[in-house]
Amino acid sequence: MGERALVTGASGFLGGHVVADLAAHGYDVIAAGRNADALRLAGHDTAVWPEGVETFVGDLDALARADIRADVIVHCAALSSPWGPWAEFERANVDGTRRMLELARRVGARRLVHISSPGVYAAPRDRIAIREDEVDERRPMNNYIRSKLDAESLLRAASRASGAPEIVMLRPRGIIGRGDPSLVPRMLAAYRKIGIPLVRGGRGLVDLTSVENVALAVRLAAEAPAAAVHGEAINITNGDPRPFGDLIAQLLSDLDLPPRYLRVPAPLALVAGGALERVCAVLPGRPEPPMTRYTVSTISFSQTLDITKARELLGYAPIVTLDETLAGYARG
């Protein structure tokens, strides 16, 4: 029997692939999620799980109290959205991370692999080859980013205390692949409504990561020598940044869709995003704006990550190319 790994958020896009990869490489896996039907679907659709994967149905509070054994905990579960009230993000992403840290301590897990976000680097300007220490925590662009910064902070503090598990934090950029529920669907929804927003001519460089490569990075993070990775935040991408306009053109071509763009000047897009945020913040129900400053920044400005640390500490090398992923998404 191999080591026992618990994966939270296993019914999600990334979590489902992490479960499949760990199980295929000899781990006894517990796939945890809040919805039994979603877990069953993830096991068949998102990434096929081999026989023997156990499931735990419940939220993170219930999981933290559960009588389980785990050598490794992979914390994928999160509330991920560019919009929403702070209390919801705090409960899901900060308190939820604290619960998994407490669980890791209680069950004696040797390592906690936490999925963070490169949103912590977000800024309305070009940033190339961003290193892990180049984070400005003073001005997070939304509550999701603020919650990820707080979760990282509590894990970083825990890593310095006695009795803590080994902790590794991964920041995978722009996860994409078959079953992607967010990145590509949002772009296609915009395509159908108004056309793909094209700011600065689509020249901004975008770093994406094939979901299989993120799953690989998680496994490597679970296995890397503790002395190298304890308490570290590590960037993960395909290492293949491309202009946003080129990526969209390739995706539309693979999907046999004609080009349809909405060309918007960057200053106007940022002002519009900010105005829409202010309007939606006072509307009943606080609906998500059709465009936010964060969304504009991700498609307008070059933001690429330095993955030197992933290569050196984890031995990470992408196994699936971006072209393969885009073509695979189009094939469904």
Secondary structure as GFF3:
##gff-version 3
##sequence-region A 1 332
A	DSSP	beta_strand	4	8	.	.	.	ID=ss1
A	DSSP	alpha_helix	13	24	.	.	.	ID=ss2
A	DSSP	beta_strand	28	33	.	.	.	ID=ss3
A	DSSP	alpha_helix	36	41	.	.	.	ID=ss4
A	DSSP	pi_helix	42	46	.	.	.	ID=ss5
A	DSSP	beta_strand	54	57	.	.	.	ID=ss6
A	DSSP	alpha_helix	60	65	.	.	.	ID=ss7
A	DSSP	beta_strand	72	75	.	.	.	ID=ss8
A	DSSP	alpha_helix	86	89	.	.	.	ID=ss9
A	DSSP	pi_helix	90	95	.	.	.	ID=ss10
A	DSSP	alpha_helix	96	107	.	.	.	ID=ss11
A	DSSP	beta_strand	111	115	.	.	.	ID=ss12
A	DSSP	three_ten_helix	118	121	.	.	.	ID=ss13
A	DSSP	beta_strand	127	130	.	.	.	ID=ss14
A	DSSP	alpha_helix	143	159	.	.	.	ID=ss15
A	DSSP	beta_strand	166	172	.	.	.	ID=ss16
A	DSSP	beta_strand	175	176	.	.	.	ID=ss17
A	DSSP	alpha_helix	183	193	.	.	.	ID=ss18
A	DSSP	beta_strand	196	199	.	.	.	ID=ss19
A	DSSP	three_ten_helix	200	202	.	.	.	ID=ss20
A	DSSP	beta_strand	205	206	.	.	.	ID=ss21
A	DSSP	beta_strand	209	210	.	.	.	ID=ss22
A	DSSP	alpha_helix	211	223	.	.	.	ID=ss23
A	DSSP	alpha_helix	226	229	.	.	.	ID=ss24
A	DSSP	beta_strand	232	236	.	.	.	ID=ss25
A	DSSP	beta_strand	242	243	.	.	.	ID=ss26
A	DSSP	alpha_helix	244	254	.	.	.	ID=ss27
A	DSSP	beta_strand	261	264	.	.	.	ID=ss28
A	DSSP	alpha_helix	266	282	.	.	.	ID=ss29
A	DSSP	alpha_helix	293	300	.	.	.	ID=ss30
A	DSSP	beta_strand	303	305	.	.	.	ID=ss31
A	DSSP	alpha_helix	308	309	.	.	.	ID=ss32
A	DSSP	pi_helix	310	314	.	.	.	ID=ss33
A	DSSP	alpha_helix	322	331	.	.	.	ID=ss34
###
